[in-house]
């Protein structure tokens, strides 16, 4: 969908305001117009969902709004294309996990792992084994739910993975590099007119070259002129069975003082990707070391590439295109190579345990 924000009018705004009000984010002073009250309500909702709190309504925010309206039992849950998404799926995953069935991340997506967990539950309790969470399955889940809290299976599995011996080499490793935005969705515009999608492509292409030179099999989520959606990028990563994902985006802010590198990994109040957080932290630390920019730290988020991909993923924003100096630096090929080297070093350290000797000149 085309993102919309302040000043927008139309039936979609009325629908947005109704949905926000149902979720406790009412904006009564705005009547069918996207004014400041609606923007504040959107930002509050985005903050509760781990989304970029920019007050704009795009694909991720709209999908989260739709998903938040469902409660477990409102509808039949099963595998579809695209995947069913909602708070009801997340509740189902939470209940299955507490009973010892590995439903994967509590990410609200009814994917193959959740389907398998439902089938295993049905088999164990004597229900028809069809992988569909219908009334009988949901009712029994509610009656059998354990009242005590337990760590999610995914969190335990990820912590175990962190303790496994690292690879001896990146040769043969399958990784994805995701250049944020595209020609169809160009993103931010820098001080001298350069577009975000151009910068992220150049950085990603450099990372692809550096990792390929070390023997890795690198999958690029898009080309310089293709425009896959965020969900299509995650599906591509899953189909390629990659071991890790680095997604490159740029930041922007109304204040010209905002600058620095930030990292994001999958995380909610219920679950988090320990390995994604590790990869993000490695990338932020190395880029700060190489460029001297400010450290804006690592944060949990639920954007599609983090939420829908099976592999540990880190979304890295190496700087603010809106900053007068940093924006121009990000358009500089020399600076782009420094950022790319930082990302490559982070990926190699993540996979192997020590950085590769990548030249920075």
KOLLORO-612729 format. One record per residue (C-alpha): residue in three letters; residue number from 1; x, y, z. Coordinates in pm, whole numbers, plus 50000, padded with zeros to 5 digits. Example, Ala and Ser with C-alpha at 12.3 -4.5 7.8 and 13.67 -1.06 7.14 Angstrom:
+------+-----+-------+-------+-------+
: type : seq :     u :     v :     w :
+------+-----+-------+-------+-------+
:  ALA :   1 : 51230 : 49550 : 50780 :
:  SER :   2 : 51367 : 49894 : 50714 :
+------+-----+-------+-------+-------+
//
This chain:
+------+-----+-------+-------+-------+
: type : seq :     u :     v :     w :
+------+-----+-------+-------+-------+
:  UNK :   1 : 50000 : 50000 : 50000 :
:  UNK :   2 : 50104 : 50361 : 49949 :
:  UNK :   3 : 50207 : 50506 : 50290 :
:  UNK :   4 : 49990 : 50791 : 50418 :
:  UNK :   5 : 50019 : 51039 : 50703 :
:  UNK :   6 : 49950 : 51397 : 50810 :
:  UNK :   7 : 49690 : 51577 : 50598 :
:  UNK :   8 : 49551 : 51263 : 50437 :
:  UNK :   9 : 49172 : 51232 : 50410 :
:  UNK :  10 : 48946 : 50952 : 50294 :
:  UNK :  11 : 48774 : 50632 : 50408 :
:  UNK :  12 : 49106 : 50468 : 50494 :
:  UNK :  13 : 49166 : 50738 : 50756 :
:  UNK :  14 : 48825 : 50674 : 50911 :
:  UNK :  15 : 48902 : 50300 : 50917 :
:  UNK :  16 : 49242 : 50371 : 51072 :
:  UNK :  17 : 49093 : 50588 : 51346 :
:  UNK :  18 : 48830 : 50325 : 51427 :
:  UNK :  19 : 49092 : 50052 : 51457 :
:  UNK :  20 : 49319 : 50269 : 51672 :
:  UNK :  21 : 49027 : 50353 : 51902 :
:  UNK :  22 : 48937 : 49985 : 51943 :
:  UNK :  23 : 49297 : 49925 : 52056 :
:  UNK :  24 : 49293 : 50205 : 52313 :
:  UNK :  25 : 49458 : 50474 : 52099 :
:  UNK :  26 : 49163 : 50704 : 52037 :
:  UNK :  27 : 49199 : 51035 : 51851 :
:  UNK :  28 : 48854 : 51195 : 51905 :
:  UNK :  29 : 48950 : 51543 : 51787 :
:  UNK :  30 : 49034 : 51420 : 51436 :
:  UNK :  31 : 48727 : 51352 : 51222 :
:  UNK :  32 : 48816 : 51161 : 50903 :
:  UNK :  33 : 49135 : 51362 : 50863 :
:  UNK :  34 : 49487 : 51252 : 50951 :
:  UNK :  35 : 49580 : 51535 : 51189 :
:  UNK :  36 : 49819 : 51557 : 51485 :
:  UNK :  37 : 49597 : 51350 : 51715 :
:  UNK :  38 : 49591 : 51062 : 51468 :
:  UNK :  39 : 49966 : 51086 : 51415 :
:  UNK :  40 : 50022 : 51067 : 51793 :
:  UNK :  41 : 49792 : 50764 : 51815 :
:  UNK :  42 : 49972 : 50591 : 51528 :
:  UNK :  43 : 50311 : 50657 : 51690 :
:  UNK :  44 : 50187 : 50519 : 52024 :
:  UNK :  45 : 50062 : 50204 : 51851 :
:  UNK :  46 : 50389 : 50165 : 51657 :
:  UNK :  47 : 50590 : 50193 : 51978 :
:  UNK :  48 : 50388 : 49915 : 52143 :
:  UNK :  49 : 50446 : 49690 : 51841 :
:  UNK :  50 : 50820 : 49743 : 51792 :
:  UNK :  51 : 50771 : 49934 : 51467 :
:  UNK :  52 : 50947 : 50250 : 51354 :
:  UNK :  53 : 50747 : 50520 : 51534 :
:  UNK :  54 : 50732 : 50767 : 51246 :
:  UNK :  55 : 50355 : 50831 : 51256 :
:  UNK :  56 : 50318 : 50711 : 50895 :
:  UNK :  57 : 50090 : 50421 : 50799 :
:  UNK :  58 : 50262 : 50182 : 50561 :
:  UNK :  59 : 50249 : 49807 : 50502 :
:  UNK :  60 : 50404 : 49703 : 50836 :
:  UNK :  61 : 50185 : 49933 : 51045 :
:  UNK :  62 : 49865 : 49844 : 50861 :
:  UNK :  63 : 49935 : 49472 : 50887 :
:  UNK :  64 : 50001 : 49509 : 51260 :
:  UNK :  65 : 49673 : 49700 : 51302 :
:  UNK :  66 : 49476 : 49429 : 51121 :
:  UNK :  67 : 49649 : 49155 : 51320 :
:  UNK :  68 : 49584 : 49327 : 51651 :
:  UNK :  69 : 49209 : 49302 : 51597 :
:  UNK :  70 : 49203 : 48920 : 51616 :
:  UNK :  71 : 49162 : 48718 : 51936 :
:  UNK :  72 : 49222 : 48344 : 51960 :
:  UNK :  73 : 48904 : 48168 : 51850 :
:  UNK :  74 : 48781 : 48448 : 51623 :
:  UNK :  75 : 48876 : 48252 : 51310 :
:  UNK :  76 : 49018 : 47920 : 51191 :
:  UNK :  77 : 49399 : 47925 : 51178 :
:  UNK :  78 : 49586 : 47732 : 50910 :
:  UNK :  79 : 49870 : 47774 : 50660 :
:  UNK :  80 : 49790 : 48013 : 50376 :
:  UNK :  81 : 49984 : 48224 : 50126 :
:  UNK :  82 : 50046 : 48490 : 50241 :
:  UNK :  83 : 50069 : 48360 : 50596 :
:  UNK :  84 : 49791 : 48442 : 50840 :
:  UNK :  85 : 49909 : 48707 : 51085 :
:  UNK :  86 : 49761 : 48836 : 51407 :
:  UNK :  87 : 49747 : 48847 : 51783 :
:  UNK :  88 : 49537 : 48530 : 51778 :
:  UNK :  89 : 49823 : 48340 : 51611 :
:  UNK :  90 : 50068 : 48479 : 51868 :
:  UNK :  91 : 49839 : 48367 : 52151 :
:  UNK :  92 : 49820 : 48020 : 51994 :
:  UNK :  93 : 50200 : 48001 : 51967 :
:  UNK :  94 : 50238 : 48111 : 52330 :
:  UNK :  95 : 49996 : 47845 : 52456 :
:  UNK :  96 : 50162 : 47570 : 52249 :
:  UNK :  97 : 50509 : 47667 : 52370 :
:  UNK :  98 : 50399 : 47664 : 52735 :
:  UNK :  99 : 50277 : 47310 : 52683 :
:  UNK : 100 : 50613 : 47204 : 52538 :
:  UNK : 101 : 50531 : 47213 : 52165 :
:  UNK : 102 : 50785 : 47408 : 51957 :
:  UNK : 103 : 50576 : 47660 : 51762 :
:  UNK : 104 : 50880 : 47877 : 51683 :
:  UNK : 105 : 50900 : 48247 : 51755 :
:  UNK : 106 : 50590 : 48401 : 51907 :
:  UNK : 107 : 50577 : 48620 : 51598 :
:  UNK : 108 : 50206 : 48602 : 51512 :
:  UNK : 109 : 50270 : 48426 : 51179 :
:  UNK : 110 : 50100 : 48091 : 51111 :
:  UNK : 111 : 50389 : 47928 : 50928 :
:  UNK : 112 : 50510 : 47568 : 50885 :
:  UNK : 113 : 50662 : 47544 : 51235 :
:  UNK : 114 : 50338 : 47654 : 51400 :
:  UNK : 115 : 50145 : 47416 : 51174 :
:  UNK : 116 : 50371 : 47127 : 51283 :
:  UNK : 117 : 50329 : 47221 : 51650 :
:  UNK : 118 : 49949 : 47219 : 51614 :
:  UNK : 119 : 49963 : 46877 : 51448 :
:  UNK : 120 : 50186 : 46742 : 51725 :
:  UNK : 121 : 49950 : 46881 : 51989 :
:  UNK : 122 : 49648 : 46729 : 51814 :
:  UNK : 123 : 49823 : 46392 : 51790 :
:  UNK : 124 : 49907 : 46396 : 52161 :
:  UNK : 125 : 49555 : 46484 : 52278 :
:  UNK : 126 : 49359 : 46260 : 52041 :
:  UNK : 127 : 49213 : 46522 : 51808 :
:  UNK : 128 : 49193 : 46495 : 51429 :
:  UNK : 129 : 49545 : 46570 : 51307 :
:  UNK : 130 : 49500 : 46835 : 51038 :
:  UNK : 131 : 49717 : 47125 : 51153 :
:  UNK : 132 : 49415 : 47354 : 51165 :
:  UNK : 133 : 49356 : 47546 : 51489 :
:  UNK : 134 : 48978 : 47531 : 51493 :
:  UNK : 135 : 48728 : 47544 : 51783 :
:  UNK : 136 : 48809 : 47196 : 51923 :
:  UNK : 137 : 49185 : 47256 : 51923 :
:  UNK : 138 : 49157 : 47605 : 52071 :
:  UNK : 139 : 48913 : 47490 : 52339 :
:  UNK : 140 : 49143 : 47208 : 52452 :
:  UNK : 141 : 49446 : 47436 : 52448 :
:  UNK : 142 : 49265 : 47675 : 52681 :
:  UNK : 143 : 49168 : 47396 : 52920 :
:  UNK : 144 : 49518 : 47244 : 52928 :
:  UNK : 145 : 49715 : 47569 : 52951 :
:  UNK : 146 : 49975 : 47561 : 53222 :
:  UNK : 147 : 49956 : 47858 : 53452 :
:  UNK : 148 : 50326 : 47897 : 53517 :
:  UNK : 149 : 50563 : 48083 : 53290 :
:  UNK : 150 : 50840 : 47902 : 53101 :
:  UNK : 151 : 51112 : 48018 : 52867 :
:  UNK : 152 : 51018 : 47983 : 52502 :
:  UNK : 153 : 51164 : 47687 : 52316 :
:  UNK : 154 : 51308 : 47924 : 52056 :
:  UNK : 155 : 51490 : 48134 : 52317 :
:  UNK : 156 : 51645 : 47823 : 52470 :
:  UNK : 157 : 51743 : 47687 : 52129 :
:  UNK : 158 : 51906 : 48017 : 52030 :
:  UNK : 159 : 52106 : 48034 : 52352 :
:  UNK : 160 : 52228 : 47680 : 52286 :
:  UNK : 161 : 52324 : 47781 : 51930 :
:  UNK : 162 : 52537 : 48065 : 52069 :
:  UNK : 163 : 52740 : 47806 : 52264 :
:  UNK : 164 : 52805 : 47581 : 51963 :
:  UNK : 165 : 53156 : 47587 : 51811 :
:  UNK : 166 : 53181 : 47850 : 51535 :
:  UNK : 167 : 53247 : 47766 : 51172 :
:  UNK : 168 : 53613 : 47731 : 51072 :
:  UNK : 169 : 53557 : 47940 : 50759 :
:  UNK : 170 : 53290 : 48146 : 50587 :
:  UNK : 171 : 53353 : 47947 : 50270 :
:  UNK : 172 : 53022 : 47788 : 50173 :
:  UNK : 173 : 52816 : 47989 : 50422 :
:  UNK : 174 : 52481 : 48100 : 50280 :
:  UNK : 175 : 52389 : 48455 : 50382 :
:  UNK : 176 : 52154 : 48727 : 50260 :
:  UNK : 177 : 52232 : 49096 : 50219 :
:  UNK : 178 : 51917 : 49306 : 50192 :
:  UNK : 179 : 51951 : 49659 : 50044 :
:  UNK : 180 : 51663 : 49853 : 50194 :
:  UNK : 181 : 51400 : 50022 : 49977 :
:  UNK : 182 : 51395 : 50009 : 49596 :
:  UNK : 183 : 51321 : 50207 : 49282 :
:  UNK : 184 : 50948 : 50172 : 49351 :
:  UNK : 185 : 50994 : 50270 : 49717 :
:  UNK : 186 : 51304 : 50495 : 49712 :
:  UNK : 187 : 51302 : 50595 : 50079 :
:  UNK : 188 : 51471 : 50909 : 50206 :
:  UNK : 189 : 51645 : 51179 : 50003 :
:  UNK : 190 : 51986 : 51312 : 50108 :
:  UNK : 191 : 52119 : 51670 : 50111 :
:  UNK : 192 : 52244 : 51650 : 49750 :
:  UNK : 193 : 51947 : 51458 : 49612 :
:  UNK : 194 : 52078 : 51102 : 49649 :
:  UNK : 195 : 51808 : 50849 : 49734 :
:  UNK : 196 : 51821 : 50595 : 50013 :
:  UNK : 197 : 51773 : 50297 : 49781 :
:  UNK : 198 : 52081 : 50400 : 49582 :
:  UNK : 199 : 52303 : 50418 : 49891 :
:  UNK : 200 : 52180 : 50089 : 50037 :
:  UNK : 201 : 52233 : 49914 : 49703 :
:  UNK : 202 : 52592 : 50039 : 49675 :
:  UNK : 203 : 52675 : 49930 : 50030 :
:  UNK : 204 : 52508 : 49592 : 49984 :
:  UNK : 205 : 52691 : 49532 : 49656 :
:  UNK : 206 : 53022 : 49601 : 49832 :
:  UNK : 207 : 52935 : 49359 : 50113 :
:  UNK : 208 : 52833 : 49097 : 49858 :
:  UNK : 209 : 53169 : 49134 : 49682 :
:  UNK : 210 : 53371 : 49115 : 50004 :
:  UNK : 211 : 53190 : 48810 : 50139 :
:  UNK : 212 : 53196 : 48634 : 49802 :
:  UNK : 213 : 53571 : 48686 : 49787 :
:  UNK : 214 : 53594 : 48496 : 50116 :
:  UNK : 215 : 53400 : 48205 : 49969 :
:  UNK : 216 : 53051 : 48277 : 50104 :
:  UNK : 217 : 52739 : 48222 : 49895 :
:  UNK : 218 : 52569 : 48561 : 49911 :
:  UNK : 219 : 52204 : 48614 : 49820 :
:  UNK : 220 : 52097 : 48970 : 49743 :
:  UNK : 221 : 51731 : 49032 : 49826 :
:  UNK : 222 : 51690 : 49264 : 49527 :
:  UNK : 223 : 51873 : 49402 : 49227 :
:  UNK : 224 : 51939 : 49770 : 49149 :
:  UNK : 225 : 51608 : 49800 : 48963 :
:  UNK : 226 : 51384 : 49535 : 49124 :
:  UNK : 227 : 51130 : 49609 : 49397 :
:  UNK : 228 : 51033 : 49307 : 49611 :
:  UNK : 229 : 50814 : 49373 : 49913 :
:  UNK : 230 : 50957 : 49317 : 50263 :
:  UNK : 231 : 50756 : 48995 : 50291 :
:  UNK : 232 : 50891 : 48873 : 49958 :
:  UNK : 233 : 51246 : 48940 : 50078 :
:  UNK : 234 : 51191 : 48734 : 50392 :
:  UNK : 235 : 51035 : 48454 : 50186 :
:  UNK : 236 : 51338 : 48463 : 49953 :
:  UNK : 237 : 51572 : 48424 : 50251 :
:  UNK : 238 : 51369 : 48130 : 50381 :
:  UNK : 239 : 51363 : 47963 : 50038 :
:  UNK : 240 : 51741 : 48002 : 50009 :
:  UNK : 241 : 51784 : 47861 : 50361 :
:  UNK : 242 : 52037 : 48131 : 50454 :
:  UNK : 243 : 52225 : 48120 : 50784 :
:  UNK : 244 : 52209 : 48494 : 50859 :
:  UNK : 245 : 52072 : 48817 : 50715 :
:  UNK : 246 : 52207 : 49172 : 50711 :
:  UNK : 247 : 51956 : 49436 : 50603 :
:  UNK : 248 : 52081 : 49788 : 50527 :
:  UNK : 249 : 51859 : 50094 : 50571 :
:  UNK : 250 : 51922 : 50463 : 50644 :
:  UNK : 251 : 51766 : 50687 : 50907 :
:  UNK : 252 : 51616 : 51032 : 50882 :
:  UNK : 253 : 51491 : 51287 : 51135 :
:  UNK : 254 : 51339 : 51634 : 51141 :
:  UNK : 255 : 51629 : 51749 : 51358 :
:  UNK : 256 : 51948 : 51805 : 51154 :
:  UNK : 257 : 52148 : 51706 : 51465 :
:  UNK : 258 : 52040 : 51341 : 51458 :
:  UNK : 259 : 52325 : 51115 : 51348 :
:  UNK : 260 : 52485 : 50779 : 51419 :
:  UNK : 261 : 52455 : 50407 : 51353 :
:  UNK : 262 : 52177 : 50190 : 51498 :
:  UNK : 263 : 52098 : 49819 : 51482 :
:  UNK : 264 : 51773 : 49625 : 51513 :
:  UNK : 265 : 51689 : 49260 : 51576 :
:  UNK : 266 : 51363 : 49068 : 51615 :
:  UNK : 267 : 51219 : 49125 : 51961 :
:  UNK : 268 : 50889 : 49166 : 52143 :
:  UNK : 269 : 50792 : 49167 : 52510 :
:  UNK : 270 : 50741 : 48790 : 52472 :
:  UNK : 271 : 51037 : 48673 : 52268 :
:  UNK : 272 : 51364 : 48787 : 52116 :
:  UNK : 273 : 51631 : 48667 : 51878 :
:  UNK : 274 : 51953 : 48640 : 52078 :
:  UNK : 275 : 52153 : 48562 : 51765 :
:  UNK : 276 : 52000 : 48850 : 51571 :
:  UNK : 277 : 52089 : 49082 : 51858 :
:  UNK : 278 : 52448 : 48950 : 51856 :
:  UNK : 279 : 52482 : 49014 : 51481 :
:  UNK : 280 : 52336 : 49363 : 51514 :
:  UNK : 281 : 52570 : 49450 : 51801 :
:  UNK : 282 : 52876 : 49327 : 51611 :
:  UNK : 283 : 52781 : 49543 : 51311 :
:  UNK : 284 : 52712 : 49858 : 51515 :
:  UNK : 285 : 53037 : 49823 : 51712 :
:  UNK : 286 : 53249 : 49771 : 51400 :
:  UNK : 287 : 53093 : 50058 : 51203 :
:  UNK : 288 : 53145 : 50294 : 51500 :
:  UNK : 289 : 53508 : 50181 : 51517 :
:  UNK : 290 : 53571 : 50235 : 51145 :
:  UNK : 291 : 53378 : 50559 : 51086 :
:  UNK : 292 : 53379 : 50732 : 51424 :
:  UNK : 293 : 53006 : 50804 : 51404 :
:  UNK : 294 : 52781 : 50805 : 51712 :
:  UNK : 295 : 52662 : 50478 : 51863 :
:  UNK : 296 : 52281 : 50475 : 51865 :
:  UNK : 297 : 52281 : 50119 : 52006 :
:  UNK : 298 : 52081 : 49807 : 51928 :
:  UNK : 299 : 51704 : 49776 : 51967 :
:  UNK : 300 : 51428 : 49515 : 51926 :
:  UNK : 301 : 51189 : 49558 : 51633 :
:  UNK : 302 : 50932 : 49366 : 51431 :
:  UNK : 303 : 50982 : 49481 : 51073 :
:  UNK : 304 : 50910 : 49211 : 50814 :
:  UNK : 305 : 51268 : 49103 : 50740 :
:  UNK : 306 : 51324 : 49047 : 51115 :
:  UNK : 307 : 50981 : 48901 : 51188 :
:  UNK : 308 : 50922 : 48670 : 50893 :
:  UNK : 309 : 51268 : 48526 : 50822 :
:  UNK : 310 : 51378 : 48204 : 50991 :
:  UNK : 311 : 51748 : 48295 : 50999 :
:  UNK : 312 : 51891 : 48536 : 51257 :
:  UNK : 313 : 51863 : 48881 : 51104 :
:  UNK : 314 : 51998 : 49227 : 51181 :
:  UNK : 315 : 51875 : 49551 : 51029 :
:  UNK : 316 : 52153 : 49809 : 51034 :
:  UNK : 317 : 52112 : 50182 : 50977 :
:  UNK : 318 : 52468 : 50317 : 50936 :
:  UNK : 319 : 52366 : 50681 : 50952 :
:  UNK : 320 : 52115 : 50963 : 50902 :
:  UNK : 321 : 52068 : 51075 : 50545 :
:  UNK : 322 : 51900 : 51386 : 50690 :
:  UNK : 323 : 52218 : 51499 : 50869 :
:  UNK : 324 : 52405 : 51759 : 50657 :
:  UNK : 325 : 52751 : 51607 : 50701 :
:  UNK : 326 : 52663 : 51242 : 50758 :
:  UNK : 327 : 52417 : 51248 : 50468 :
:  UNK : 328 : 52694 : 51358 : 50231 :
:  UNK : 329 : 52936 : 51105 : 50381 :
:  UNK : 330 : 52689 : 50823 : 50316 :
:  UNK : 331 : 52689 : 50921 : 49947 :
:  UNK : 332 : 53072 : 50905 : 49936 :
:  UNK : 333 : 53211 : 50578 : 49789 :
:  UNK : 334 : 53501 : 50580 : 50038 :
:  UNK : 335 : 53263 : 50606 : 50335 :
:  UNK : 336 : 53035 : 50343 : 50182 :
:  UNK : 337 : 53332 : 50105 : 50168 :
:  UNK : 338 : 53403 : 50165 : 50537 :
:  UNK : 339 : 53043 : 50081 : 50622 :
:  UNK : 340 : 53050 : 49774 : 50398 :
:  UNK : 341 : 53371 : 49654 : 50561 :
:  UNK : 342 : 53212 : 49694 : 50902 :
:  UNK : 343 : 52914 : 49484 : 50793 :
:  UNK : 344 : 53138 : 49219 : 50638 :
:  UNK : 345 : 53355 : 49198 : 50949 :
:  UNK : 346 : 53043 : 49163 : 51163 :
:  UNK : 347 : 52906 : 48879 : 50950 :
:  UNK : 348 : 53240 : 48694 : 50950 :
:  UNK : 349 : 53279 : 48735 : 51326 :
:  UNK : 350 : 52922 : 48613 : 51373 :
:  UNK : 351 : 52982 : 48302 : 51161 :
:  UNK : 352 : 53343 : 48221 : 51242 :
:  UNK : 353 : 53436 : 48406 : 51560 :
:  UNK : 354 : 53703 : 48641 : 51427 :
:  UNK : 355 : 53697 : 48918 : 51165 :
:  UNK : 356 : 53828 : 48868 : 50814 :
:  UNK : 357 : 54121 : 49075 : 50686 :
:  UNK : 358 : 53904 : 49296 : 50464 :
:  UNK : 359 : 54087 : 49607 : 50335 :
:  UNK : 360 : 53920 : 49934 : 50427 :
:  UNK : 361 : 54083 : 50159 : 50173 :
+------+-----+-------+-------+-------+
//
